[in-house]
Amino acid sequence: MKNHLLLMLLAINTVSLFSQEGNPNTMSVMINGKEYKTEPHRIKIGAYGYITGNAISPDISLRIWLGSFDGRDLNEPGTYLVIGEDENYKKSDSINAAYLTGKYKGIAYVKYVEETKTPRMEYHVGESAYNGETIVVVNGPDGYQDITFNVTLEGSTWKEKTSATAFGGIGRLTNKLQDKAVTGATGFEQNIDPEGAGYKKQATLDIIKLTEGKVKIKL
């Protein structure tokens, strides 16, 4: 099995080198004061499109969604009001009042996931909330989109459930190693989010500060 996994990693890495050649997309941000740099990509998860920047060792995903106030994907220049994931934002008097000022092109949601115990046994997760923060999008004449942000995330820790480890056995471990290989080799996240995947959210909560965030990505 080890030899098979090694061959798969080598094959995927070879493909990755060709796919990344000539792609100048960049992402840089200070995460709780520590610099994080990676190459971002546009991805589709379910019905929604995201800009995502990933890394390995540890596995990290920083995901940004931009949309209209009624929840549709939006990829246009302007200022976006940062909100949480909760669909009830439409019922919030404060969010509605802010949006009705006309200052905002749309809304934005940000999620950060970091593996804190390998192989994908524990995670640190951060999700944006409504704090009056914004993300600014500018379309440049060079055909690239420049995105800047400073966002405060509500942090939580997640641990793999004992039942998931026990009943998943070697098959679950193999799947996690394969997912890590795909994420690392291609730059596209592969099952990196713990929510709904056999993990339990812990009582410990904290804050994750994203500052000096900059993304440059092909339109």
C-alpha positions as CSV (number, residue, x, y, z in Angstrom):
1,M,0.0,0.0,0.0
2,K,2.9,2.4,0.8
3,N,4.4,1.8,-2.7
4,H,1.0,2.4,-4.3
5,L,0.6,5.7,-2.4
6,L,4.1,6.8,-3.3
7,L,3.5,6.2,-7.0
8,M,0.2,8.1,-6.8
9,L,1.9,11.1,-5.2
10,L,4.6,11.1,-7.8
11,A,2.1,11.0,-10.6
12,I,-0.1,13.8,-9.2
13,N,2.9,16.0,-8.5
14,T,4.1,15.6,-12.1
15,V,0.6,16.8,-13.3
16,S,0.7,19.6,-10.8
17,L,4.0,21.0,-12.1
18,F,2.5,21.3,-15.5
19,S,-0.8,22.8,-14.4
20,Q,0.8,25.5,-12.2
21,E,3.4,26.6,-14.9
22,G,2.9,30.3,-15.8
23,N,0.1,30.9,-13.2
24,P,0.9,34.0,-11.3
25,N,-2.1,34.0,-8.9
26,T,-1.0,35.0,-5.4
27,M,-2.4,35.2,-1.9
28,S,-0.8,36.6,1.1
29,V,-2.2,37.4,4.6
30,M,-1.1,37.6,8.2
31,I,-3.0,35.0,10.3
32,N,-2.7,36.0,13.9
33,G,0.5,37.8,13.1
34,K,2.0,34.9,11.1
35,E,2.5,35.3,7.3
36,Y,0.7,32.9,5.1
37,K,1.4,32.8,1.3
38,T,0.1,30.4,-1.3
39,E,-1.3,30.2,-4.8
40,P,-5.1,30.7,-4.9
41,H,-7.6,29.0,-7.2
42,R,-11.2,29.4,-8.1
43,I,-13.2,26.3,-7.1
44,K,-16.8,25.1,-7.0
45,I,-18.3,23.4,-4.0
46,G,-21.9,22.4,-4.5
47,A,-23.8,25.4,-5.9
48,Y,-21.2,27.9,-4.8
49,G,-17.9,29.2,-6.2
50,Y,-15.0,30.2,-4.0
51,I,-11.5,31.6,-4.1
52,T,-9.4,29.3,-2.1
53,G,-5.7,29.2,-1.1
54,N,-4.3,25.9,0.3
55,A,-1.1,24.5,1.8
56,I,0.2,21.3,3.2
57,S,2.2,20.3,6.3
58,P,0.0,21.3,8.0
59,D,-3.0,21.2,5.6
60,I,-4.5,24.7,5.4
61,S,-7.5,26.2,3.5
62,L,-8.5,29.8,3.3
63,R,-11.7,30.2,1.4
64,I,-13.5,33.4,0.3
65,W,-17.0,33.6,-1.1
66,L,-18.4,36.7,-2.8
67,G,-22.1,37.0,-3.5
68,S,-25.2,39.1,-4.0
69,F,-27.4,40.0,-1.0
70,D,-29.9,37.3,-2.1
71,G,-27.1,34.6,-2.0
72,R,-26.0,34.2,-5.6
73,D,-22.4,34.0,-6.6
74,L,-21.0,37.4,-7.7
75,N,-17.6,38.1,-9.3
76,E,-17.7,41.9,-9.8
77,P,-15.6,44.8,-8.5
78,G,-16.8,46.7,-5.5
79,T,-16.9,46.6,-1.7
80,Y,-18.4,43.5,-0.1
81,L,-19.9,43.4,3.4
82,V,-18.5,40.5,5.4
83,I,-21.1,38.3,7.1
84,G,-21.4,34.9,8.7
85,E,-22.6,31.7,7.1
86,D,-26.1,31.8,8.7
87,E,-28.8,32.3,6.1
88,N,-30.7,34.5,8.6
89,Y,-28.5,37.4,7.7
90,K,-31.4,38.6,5.5
91,K,-33.5,39.0,8.7
92,S,-30.8,41.0,10.6
93,D,-31.9,44.6,11.0
94,S,-28.3,45.8,11.4
95,I,-27.1,44.0,8.2
96,N,-30.1,45.2,6.2
97,A,-29.5,48.7,7.4
98,A,-25.8,48.6,6.4
99,Y,-26.6,47.0,3.0
100,L,-29.3,49.6,2.2
101,T,-26.8,52.4,2.4
102,G,-25.7,51.5,-1.1
103,K,-22.0,51.3,-0.2
104,Y,-21.8,47.6,-0.9
105,K,-21.7,45.6,-4.1
106,G,-22.6,42.4,-2.2
107,I,-21.7,40.2,0.7
108,A,-18.7,38.0,1.6
109,Y,-18.0,35.0,3.7
110,V,-14.6,33.7,4.8
111,K,-13.6,30.4,6.2
112,Y,-10.2,29.2,7.5
113,V,-9.3,25.6,8.2
114,E,-6.0,24.4,9.6
115,E,-5.0,20.8,10.4
116,T,-3.5,20.8,14.0
117,K,-3.0,17.1,14.4
118,T,-2.1,14.8,11.5
119,P,-3.4,12.9,9.6
120,R,-6.4,15.2,9.7
121,M,-7.4,14.2,13.2
122,E,-7.8,17.7,14.7
123,Y,-8.5,21.1,13.2
124,H,-8.6,24.8,14.0
125,V,-11.5,26.5,12.1
126,G,-12.4,30.1,11.7
127,E,-15.6,31.5,10.2
128,S,-16.4,35.1,9.5
129,A,-19.3,37.0,11.2
130,Y,-20.9,40.3,10.8
131,N,-18.7,42.9,12.4
132,G,-19.0,45.7,9.8
133,E,-15.8,44.5,8.0
134,T,-15.4,44.6,4.3
135,I,-13.6,43.0,1.4
136,V,-12.6,45.2,-1.6
137,V,-12.4,43.8,-5.1
138,V,-10.8,45.7,-8.0
139,N,-10.6,44.5,-11.6
140,G,-7.3,45.5,-13.1
141,P,-6.5,46.3,-16.8
142,D,-4.1,43.3,-16.8
143,G,-7.0,40.8,-16.6
144,Y,-6.5,40.1,-12.9
145,Q,-8.7,40.7,-9.9
146,D,-7.1,42.3,-6.8
147,I,-8.8,41.6,-3.5
148,T,-7.9,43.2,-0.1
149,F,-9.3,42.4,3.3
150,N,-8.9,42.5,7.1
151,V,-11.3,40.1,8.7
152,T,-11.9,38.7,12.2
153,L,-13.0,35.1,12.3
154,E,-14.7,33.2,15.1
155,G,-12.4,30.3,15.9
156,S,-13.2,26.8,17.1
157,T,-11.4,23.4,17.4
158,W,-12.6,20.1,16.0
159,K,-11.6,16.6,16.9
160,E,-12.2,13.3,15.0
161,K,-14.9,11.3,16.7
162,T,-13.8,8.1,18.4
163,S,-16.6,6.3,16.6
164,A,-15.4,7.6,13.2
165,T,-11.8,6.4,13.9
166,A,-12.9,3.0,15.2
167,F,-15.5,2.2,12.5
168,G,-13.5,3.8,9.7
169,G,-10.4,1.8,10.4
170,I,-7.6,1.6,7.8
171,G,-10.0,2.6,5.1
172,R,-10.7,6.0,6.7
173,L,-6.9,6.5,7.2
174,T,-6.2,5.6,3.6
175,N,-8.8,8.0,2.3
176,K,-7.4,10.9,4.5
177,L,-3.9,10.2,3.1
178,Q,-5.2,10.2,-0.4
179,D,-7.1,13.4,0.2
180,K,-4.0,15.0,1.6
181,A,-2.0,13.9,-1.4
182,V,-4.5,15.5,-3.8
183,T,-4.7,18.7,-1.9
184,G,-0.9,19.1,-1.8
185,A,-0.2,18.1,-5.3
186,T,-2.9,20.0,-7.1
187,G,-3.4,23.0,-4.9
188,F,-7.2,22.3,-4.8
189,E,-8.7,21.4,-1.4
190,Q,-9.8,17.8,-1.1
191,N,-12.2,17.1,1.8
192,I,-10.2,19.4,4.1
193,D,-13.3,20.8,6.0
194,P,-14.1,18.8,9.2
195,E,-17.7,19.9,9.5
196,G,-20.1,17.0,8.8
197,A,-17.2,14.6,8.1
198,G,-16.9,12.6,11.4
199,Y,-15.5,15.3,13.6
200,K,-16.9,17.0,16.7
201,K,-16.8,20.7,17.5
202,Q,-15.2,21.3,20.9
203,A,-16.2,23.8,23.6
204,T,-13.0,25.9,23.2
205,L,-13.6,29.1,21.2
206,D,-11.1,31.8,20.2
207,I,-10.5,34.6,17.6
208,I,-8.5,34.3,14.4
209,K,-7.3,37.7,13.0
210,L,-6.7,38.0,9.2
211,T,-4.8,41.2,8.4
212,E,-3.1,42.7,5.4
213,G,-4.9,40.2,3.2
214,K,-4.2,40.4,-0.5
215,V,-5.2,38.2,-3.4
216,K,-4.4,38.6,-7.1
217,I,-6.2,36.1,-9.3
218,K,-7.0,35.7,-13.0
219,L,-10.6,36.9,-13.9
